[in-house]
């Protein structure tokens, strides 16, 4: 898991470092989306938080799962293990 996590992080960092090229590639799969809109859309999901959401992000994931359980969306409490 650590190796996969490391490789994913390298891939995300590469795309952030080469954003224009990454967007050009992604536009192949965007239905009639111009580069400005694609940049905005991708920026919502691929950013510095994608690399490492830190303690704040980990706390948010735990809270989301706790609230999902409390609301009956998931049947039992989830235990989360984060890979560094």
C-alpha positions in Angstrom: 0.0 0.0 0.0 2.8 2.4 0.8 4.4 1.8 -2.7 1.1 2.4 -4.5 0.5 5.5 -2.4 4.0 6.8 -3.2 3.5 6.2 -7.0 0.1 7.8 -7.0 1.6 10.9 -5.2 4.4 11.1 -7.8 1.9 10.8 -10.6 -0.3 13.6 -9.1 2.7 15.8 -8.5 3.8 15.3 -12.2 0.4 16.3 -13.4 0.5 19.4 -11.2 4.0 20.3 -12.4 2.9 19.8 -16.1 -0.7 21.1 -15.8 -1.1 22.4 -19.3 0.1 19.1 -20.9 -2.2 17.1 -18.5 -5.1 19.3 -19.4 -4.5 18.8 -23.1 -4.5 15.0 -22.5 -7.7 15.1 -20.4 -9.5 17.2 -23.1 -9.6 14.0 -25.2 -12.2 12.7 -22.8 -14.1 15.9 -22.1 -17.2 16.2 -24.1 -17.1 19.7 -25.8 -15.3 21.3 -22.9 -13.0 24.2 -23.5 -9.6 24.4 -21.8 -10.7 27.1 -19.4 -13.6 25.1 -18.1 -11.5 21.9 -18.0 -8.9 23.7 -16.0 -11.5 24.8 -13.5 -13.0 21.4 -13.3 -9.7 19.5 -12.9 -8.6 22.1 -10.3 -11.4 21.1 -8.1 -10.2 17.6 -7.8 -6.4 17.7 -8.5 -4.6 20.2 -6.3 -2.3 20.3 -3.3 -5.0 18.7 -1.2 -4.9 15.7 -3.5 -1.2 15.2 -2.6 -1.7 15.4 1.1 -4.8 16.5 2.9 -3.0 16.3 6.3 -4.6 15.9 9.7 -7.5 18.2 8.8 -8.4 16.0 5.9 -8.0 12.8 7.8 -10.3 14.2 10.5 -12.8 15.2 7.8 -12.8 11.6 6.4 -13.4 10.2 9.9 -16.2 12.6 10.6 -17.9 11.9 7.2 -17.9 8.2 8.0 -19.1 8.8 11.6 -22.0 10.9 10.3 -22.8 8.5 7.6 -23.2 5.8 10.2 -25.2 8.0 12.5 -27.6 8.8 9.6 -27.9 5.1 8.8 -26.2 5.4 5.4 -23.5 2.8 6.3 -24.5 -0.1 8.6 -21.7 -0.1 11.1 -18.9 2.3 12.2 -16.0 2.4 9.9 -12.4 2.0 11.0 -10.0 4.0 8.8 -6.4 3.2 8.2 -4.4 5.9 6.4 -1.3 4.9 4.5 1.6 7.3 4.7 
